[in-house]
Amino acid sequence: MPEVVGFNLYRKIKATDGKVKIIFLTASEYYYEQFRKEKGFDNFKQELFLRKPIGTEDLVQAINKLLEFG
């Protein structure tokens, strides 16, 4: 997303509708705990943070888990 920082978009979407389900797909080298602390996402759920590359089957499982338990 060249025009928008994903983290800012996440905050805007959640502020508009807190029930929206969002999964980050990232190639970031941040480990989850570092990401959570450094970016100010203290309540960010680990299962919403997926590292690339990710296979289709794993992505579908993550989406289903989020929809089922989110």
C-alpha positions in Angstrom: 0.0 0.0 0.0 2.2 2.8 -1.2 0.0 5.7 -0.1 -1.1 4.4 3.3 0.8 3.0 6.3 -1.0 -0.3 7.2 -0.8 0.4 11.0 -2.5 3.7 10.6 -5.2 2.2 8.4 -5.7 -0.5 11.0 -6.3 2.2 13.7 -8.7 4.1 11.5 -10.8 1.0 10.6 -10.9 -0.2 14.2 -12.0 3.3 15.4 -14.8 3.2 12.8 -15.9 -0.3 13.6 -14.2 -2.3 16.3 -15.9 -5.6 15.1 -14.0 -5.6 11.8 -11.6 -8.5 11.5 -8.1 -7.6 10.2 -5.1 -9.8 9.5 -1.7 -8.3 8.8 0.4 -10.1 6.2 4.0 -8.8 6.5 7.5 -9.6 5.5 8.7 -7.6 8.6 11.6 -9.0 10.5 9.9 -7.8 13.8 9.1 -10.6 16.1 5.5 -10.3 17.4 6.5 -9.0 20.9 8.8 -6.4 19.5 6.2 -5.3 17.0 3.5 -5.1 19.7 5.6 -3.0 22.1 7.4 -0.8 19.6 4.3 0.1 17.5 2.0 0.6 20.4 -0.3 -2.3 19.7 -0.6 -3.6 23.3 -3.9 -5.3 22.6 -3.0 -6.6 19.2 -3.7 -10.3 18.9 -0.8 -12.5 17.8 -3.0 -14.6 15.5 -3.6 -11.5 13.4 0.0 -11.0 12.6 1.1 -13.4 9.8 4.6 -13.5 8.2 5.2 -13.9 4.5 5.6 -16.2 2.8 2.5 -18.0 3.9 0.8 -20.9 2.0 -2.8 -20.7 0.9 -3.9 -23.5 3.3 -2.3 -21.7 6.3 -3.8 -18.4 5.3 -7.3 -20.0 5.0 -6.8 -21.7 8.4 -5.9 -18.3 10.0 -8.9 -16.6 8.5 -11.2 -19.3 9.6 -9.8 -19.2 13.1 -10.2 -15.4 13.2 -13.8 -15.7 12.0 -14.6 -18.5 14.4 -13.1 -17.2 17.6 -12.7 -13.5 16.9 
